[in-house]
Amino acid sequence: MQNIHSDKILILDFGAQYTQLIARRIREIGVYCEIWAWDHDPAEVAKFAPKGIILSGGPESTIEANAPRAPQAAFAAGVPLLGICYGMQTMAAQLGGRTEAGHTREFGHAQLLVTAACGLWAGFAKAGSAVDVWMSHGDRVTDVPPGFSVTAATHDLPIAAMADDARRWYGVQFHPEVTHTQRGAELLRRFVVDICGCGTMWTAANIIDDAVARVRAQVGSDEVILGLSGGVDSSVVAALLHRAIGKQLTCVFVDTGLLRWHEGDQVMAMFAQHMGVKVIRVDASERYFARLEGIGDPEAKRKAIGNLFVEIFDEQSRKLSTAKWLAQGTIYPDVIESAGSKTGKAHVIKSHHNVGGLPQKMKLGLVEPLRELFKDEVRRIGVELGLPREMVHRHPFPGPGLGVRVLGEVKPGYVELLQRADDIFIGELRAAGLYDKVSQAFAVFLPVKSVGVVGDARAYEWVIALRAVETIDFMTAHWAHLPYDFLGKVSNRIINELRGVSRVVYDVSGKPPATIEWE
């Protein structure tokens, strides 16, 4: 079996919000890569033995005394280097060039003029051609280091790219990883495949084969237990483990009563009935509503929901005393977050609305077959494993479920109204072909009453808010400009079909200043 990790790229992260996007773009090309903090142990850089190294952007300034620096091991590795934005600036500063604070800051679209040929431009752009790119910088390179030549400029930036073809070291001031840069993916492919010589073995089918082999080697004939939530990550883990070890897997599905409309039945139909996965369903809705009674604070609700999940899962695991392994849906952004850096300056992505970890007293070995994968990769292998595309590509759903979409105290009647309203909203989005055009959409139950007219009678009933956003990384988001006619149809259906709702509103807040979820 081929080693799909043998040809790999190392990305040293200087804190840019786009660093994970660089990694995702490279993996989309079919090349494995990892993200490490810029101050990672230099000895580990050499031991990792990448075929190429990328220095990411970042918010710091190279002209500051304590600015982050690329480790000498990166330059001593003898492999191609690509510096992006801050990565280019620190290359210049460390290798004998010069940087300074920019007289004019560049943010957004710019036109790049290719001024000289180099290995990075081969097959991408000829000298004299112009390319639309995305800029985000204040400082600039004013002198390139010895051995480098200037290869591109913009109207405001005389040195927008530099190259040392002899050493295969390159720097670009723009961001090829974002979709706003014209043919940026081609440029990254040119670097990792043509210049670094990486094979494109990182495919969904190969990832599955590799994960199956590693799981079988890890657990042998032992039994494995998995907490199946119905979310994308746990569902893909279940499908993957079922392929790897079959009946050695037992899934515990805790139905909290806070899931989407009829989602519990859908989970059981998918895994237990159609795929033959052993699933123990625990109907815990009454316990959850009892635990949440009188609690209105968002953080207190999250803790209550998470703690009860741990209690119930622990109860079930004790009944399955033969299980020796616990499977979890840890994915690569979680790994990056926990890694951190020595200085604390490296950028980390924080997860939101997580249910919480499981107790150490369970004393089970840990199986995490998705820990190398980004969410988009998890979705791709889910489809490859035979899971329905509409399930695998569902919008994000918070770990505590609708407990954080019912504002204030959570009551059964509130949850049912919200489930049905959300089901109408999502169903209409799918019917109108809009679901895949927004990044996340959902309904929120507001614990306030509003005057309305139902037939000839005056009503004083609850309010439902609709939320839909468009985003690339969920760190920032724009509210989705859904058609008025569409919103009107959804509003009419919710009010007409749900007794107890008299008003529907649409959230037009961006992130920032608002968050995507309401709690």
Solvent accessible surface area in square Angstrom, and as a share of the most:
residue,aa,sasa,rsa
1,M,156,0.70
2,Q,93,0.41
3,N,89,0.46
4,I,3,0.01
5,H,32,0.14
6,S,55,0.35
7,D,23,0.12
8,K,39,0.16
9,I,0,0.00
10,L,0,0.00
11,I,0,0.00
12,L,0,0.00
13,D,5,0.03
14,F,3,0.01
15,G,10,0.10
16,A,10,0.08
17,Q,84,0.37
18,Y,39,0.15
19,T,2,0.01
20,Q,28,0.12
21,L,10,0.05
22,I,1,0.00
23,A,0,0.00
24,R,59,0.21
25,R,36,0.13
26,I,0,0.00
27,R,3,0.01
28,E,84,0.38
29,I,22,0.11
30,G,4,0.04
31,V,1,0.00
32,Y,7,0.03
33,C,0,0.00
34,E,35,0.16
35,I,12,0.06
36,W,37,0.13
37,A,11,0.08
38,W,33,0.11
39,D,14,0.07
40,H,61,0.27
41,D,68,0.35
42,P,62,0.39
43,A,68,0.53
44,E,65,0.29
45,V,1,0.01
46,A,70,0.55
47,K,158,0.67
48,F,26,0.11
49,A,65,0.51
50,P,9,0.05
51,K,76,0.32
52,G,0,0.00
53,I,0,0.00
54,I,0,0.00
55,L,0,0.00
56,S,0,0.00
57,G,0,0.00
58,G,22,0.21
59,P,106,0.66
60,E,64,0.29
61,S,24,0.15
62,T,7,0.04
63,I,89,0.45
64,E,105,0.47
65,A,100,0.78
66,N,126,0.65
67,A,11,0.08
68,P,1,0.01
69,R,86,0.31
70,A,4,0.03
71,P,17,0.11
72,Q,130,0.58
73,A,20,0.16
74,A,0,0.00
75,F,16,0.07
76,A,78,0.61
77,A,40,0.31
78,G,59,0.56
79,V,24,0.14
80,P,2,0.01
81,L,0,0.00
82,L,1,0.00
83,G,0,0.00
84,I,0,0.00
85,C,7,0.04
86,Y,2,0.01
87,G,0,0.00
88,M,0,0.00
89,Q,6,0.02
90,T,0,0.00
91,M,0,0.00
92,A,0,0.00
93,A,36,0.28
94,Q,57,0.25
95,L,42,0.21
96,G,58,0.56
97,G,17,0.17
98,R,127,0.46
99,T,16,0.10
100,E,45,0.20
101,A,54,0.41
102,G,19,0.18
103,H,158,0.71
104,T,63,0.36
105,R,159,0.58
106,E,17,0.08
107,F,121,0.50
108,G,11,0.11
109,H,129,0.58
110,A,20,0.16
111,Q,115,0.51
112,L,0,0.00
113,L,85,0.42
114,V,1,0.00
115,T,66,0.38
116,A,35,0.27
117,A,85,0.66
118,C,15,0.09
119,G,18,0.17
120,L,2,0.01
121,W,3,0.01
122,A,49,0.38
123,G,85,0.82
124,F,10,0.04
125,A,16,0.12
126,K,168,0.71
127,A,59,0.46
128,G,60,0.58
129,S,40,0.26
130,A,53,0.41
131,V,6,0.04
132,D,66,0.34
133,V,0,0.00
134,W,53,0.19
135,M,0,0.00
136,S,34,0.22
137,H,8,0.03
138,G,18,0.18
139,D,20,0.10
140,R,19,0.07
141,V,1,0.01
142,T,36,0.21
143,D,67,0.35
144,V,37,0.21
145,P,2,0.01
146,P,97,0.61
147,G,59,0.57
148,F,17,0.07
149,S,58,0.38
150,V,52,0.30
151,T,1,0.00
152,A,0,0.00
153,A,18,0.14
154,T,15,0.09
155,H,183,0.82
156,D,58,0.30
157,L,0,0.00
158,P,90,0.56
159,I,15,0.08
160,A,0,0.00
161,A,1,0.01
162,M,2,0.01
163,A,4,0.03
164,D,8,0.04
165,D,73,0.38
166,A,99,0.77
167,R,101,0.37
168,R,96,0.35
169,W,16,0.06
170,Y,4,0.02
171,G,0,0.00
172,V,0,0.00
173,Q,0,0.00
174,F,1,0.00
175,H,5,0.02
176,P,2,0.01
177,E,1,0.00
178,V,5,0.03
179,T,96,0.56
180,H,73,0.33
181,T,4,0.02
182,Q,86,0.38
183,R,99,0.36
184,G,3,0.03
185,A,58,0.45
186,E,83,0.37
187,L,0,0.00
188,L,0,0.00
189,R,111,0.41
190,R,57,0.21
191,F,0,0.00
192,V,0,0.00
193,V,32,0.19
194,D,84,0.44
195,I,17,0.09
196,C,11,0.07
197,G,42,0.41
198,C,4,0.02
199,G,29,0.28
200,T,59,0.34
201,M,40,0.18
202,W,10,0.03
203,T,58,0.34
204,A,25,0.19
205,A,48,0.38
206,N,31,0.16
207,I,12,0.06
208,I,2,0.01
209,D,77,0.40
210,D,18,0.10
211,A,5,0.04
212,V,13,0.07
213,A,43,0.33
214,R,115,0.42
215,V,4,0.02
216,R,126,0.46
217,A,89,0.69
218,Q,79,0.35
219,V,5,0.03
220,G,44,0.42
221,S,102,0.65
222,D,40,0.21
223,E,70,0.31
224,V,1,0.00
225,I,1,0.00
226,L,2,0.01
227,G,20,0.19
228,L,1,0.01
229,S,57,0.37
230,G,2,0.02
231,G,27,0.26
232,V,14,0.08
233,D,30,0.16
234,S,13,0.08
235,S,1,0.01
236,V,0,0.00
237,V,0,0.00
238,A,0,0.00
239,A,3,0.03
240,L,0,0.00
241,L,0,0.00
242,H,49,0.22
243,R,117,0.43
244,A,8,0.06
245,I,15,0.08
246,G,22,0.22
247,K,197,0.83
248,Q,48,0.21
249,L,1,0.01
250,T,10,0.06
251,C,0,0.00
252,V,0,0.00
253,F,1,0.00
254,V,7,0.04
255,D,17,0.09
256,T,18,0.10
257,G,17,0.16
258,L,1,0.00
259,L,22,0.11
260,R,50,0.18
261,W,73,0.25
262,H,104,0.46
263,E,4,0.02
264,G,5,0.05
265,D,79,0.41
266,Q,102,0.45
267,V,9,0.05
268,M,32,0.14
269,A,29,0.22
270,M,38,0.17
271,F,3,0.01
272,A,35,0.27
273,Q,133,0.59
274,H,142,0.64
275,M,51,0.23
276,G,51,0.49
277,V,5,0.03
278,K,111,0.47
279,V,20,0.12
280,I,52,0.26
281,R,94,0.34
282,V,24,0.14
283,D,113,0.59
284,A,1,0.01
285,S,26,0.17
286,E,149,0.67
287,R,98,0.36
288,Y,1,0.00
289,F,36,0.15
290,A,70,0.54
291,R,91,0.33
292,L,1,0.00
293,E,129,0.58
294,G,62,0.60
295,I,43,0.22
296,G,35,0.33
297,D,79,0.41
298,P,43,0.27
299,E,96,0.43
300,A,40,0.31
301,K,0,0.00
302,R,34,0.13
303,K,135,0.57
304,A,12,0.09
305,I,4,0.02
306,G,4,0.04
307,N,87,0.45
308,L,1,0.01
309,F,39,0.16
310,V,30,0.17
311,E,69,0.31
312,I,0,0.00
313,F,0,0.00
314,D,10,0.05
315,E,54,0.24
316,Q,19,0.08
317,S,14,0.09
318,R,157,0.57
319,K,147,0.62
320,L,33,0.16
321,S,95,0.61
322,T,88,0.51
323,A,12,0.10
324,K,125,0.53
325,W,48,0.17
326,L,11,0.06
327,A,1,0.01
328,Q,49,0.22
329,G,24,0.23
330,T,27,0.16
331,I,16,0.08
332,Y,14,0.05
333,P,25,0.16
334,D,53,0.27
335,V,31,0.18
336,I,18,0.09
337,E,50,0.23
338,S,96,0.62
339,A,77,0.60
340,G,28,0.27
341,S,34,0.22
342,K,149,0.63
343,T,74,0.43
344,G,63,0.61
345,K,92,0.39
346,A,12,0.09
347,H,41,0.18
348,V,42,0.24
349,I,44,0.22
350,K,123,0.52
351,S,65,0.42
352,H,126,0.56
353,H,37,0.17
354,N,109,0.56
355,V,37,0.21
356,G,40,0.38
357,G,60,0.57
358,L,37,0.19
359,P,34,0.22
360,Q,173,0.77
361,K,143,0.61
362,M,26,0.11
363,K,181,0.77
364,L,48,0.24
365,G,27,0.26
366,L,83,0.41
367,V,1,0.01
368,E,32,0.14
369,P,21,0.13
370,L,0,0.00
371,R,101,0.37
372,E,33,0.15
373,L,3,0.02
374,F,3,0.01
375,K,71,0.30
376,D,31,0.16
377,E,4,0.02
378,V,0,0.00
379,R,37,0.13
380,R,97,0.35
381,I,1,0.00
382,G,0,0.00
383,V,65,0.37
384,E,89,0.40
385,L,17,0.09
386,G,60,0.57
387,L,5,0.02
388,P,39,0.24
389,R,126,0.46
390,E,102,0.46
391,M,26,0.12
392,V,0,0.00
393,H,54,0.24
394,R,31,0.11
395,H,18,0.08
396,P,50,0.32
397,F,51,0.21
398,P,9,0.06
399,G,39,0.37
400,P,3,0.02
401,G,2,0.02
402,L,2,0.01
403,G,0,0.00
404,V,0,0.00
405,R,7,0.02
406,V,0,0.00
407,L,31,0.15
408,G,21,0.20
409,E,53,0.24
410,V,2,0.01
411,K,84,0.36
412,P,79,0.50
413,G,45,0.43
414,Y,34,0.13
415,V,3,0.02
416,E,82,0.37
417,L,24,0.12
418,L,0,0.00
419,Q,24,0.11
420,R,83,0.30
421,A,0,0.00
422,D,11,0.06
423,D,70,0.36
424,I,11,0.05
425,F,0,0.00
426,I,31,0.16
427,G,35,0.34
428,E,15,0.07
429,L,0,0.00
430,R,97,0.35
431,A,86,0.66
432,A,56,0.44
433,G,45,0.43
434,L,29,0.14
435,Y,11,0.04
436,D,97,0.50
437,K,144,0.61
438,V,10,0.06
439,S,28,0.18
440,Q,8,0.04
441,A,6,0.04
442,F,0,0.00
443,A,0,0.00
444,V,0,0.00
445,F,0,0.00
446,L,23,0.12
447,P,60,0.38
448,V,83,0.48
449,K,89,0.38
450,S,16,0.10
451,V,61,0.35
452,G,13,0.13
453,V,117,0.67
454,V,75,0.43
455,G,68,0.65
456,D,156,0.81
457,A,60,0.46
458,R,180,0.66
459,A,14,0.11
460,Y,127,0.48
461,E,36,0.16
462,W,52,0.18
463,V,10,0.05
464,I,0,0.00
465,A,0,0.00
466,L,2,0.01
467,R,0,0.00
468,A,0,0.00
469,V,0,0.00
470,E,77,0.34
471,T,27,0.16
472,I,89,0.45
473,D,48,0.25
474,F,72,0.30
475,M,63,0.28
476,T,72,0.42
477,A,6,0.04
478,H,140,0.62
479,W,75,0.26
480,A,1,0.00
481,H,138,0.62
482,L,12,0.06
483,P,70,0.44
484,Y,196,0.74
485,D,127,0.66
486,F,16,0.07
487,L,28,0.14
488,G,31,0.30
489,K,111,0.47
490,V,0,0.00
491,S,24,0.16
492,N,88,0.45
493,R,78,0.29
494,I,0,0.00
495,I,57,0.29
496,N,122,0.62
497,E,83,0.37
498,L,2,0.01
499,R,216,0.79
500,G,15,0.14
501,V,2,0.01
502,S,13,0.09
503,R,113,0.41
504,V,26,0.15
505,V,59,0.34
506,Y,44,0.17
507,D,17,0.09
508,V,84,0.48
509,S,43,0.27
510,G,19,0.18
511,K,41,0.17
512,P,101,0.64
513,P,131,0.83
514,A,32,0.25
515,T,87,0.51
516,I,15,0.08
517,E,11,0.05
518,W,88,0.31
519,E,32,0.14
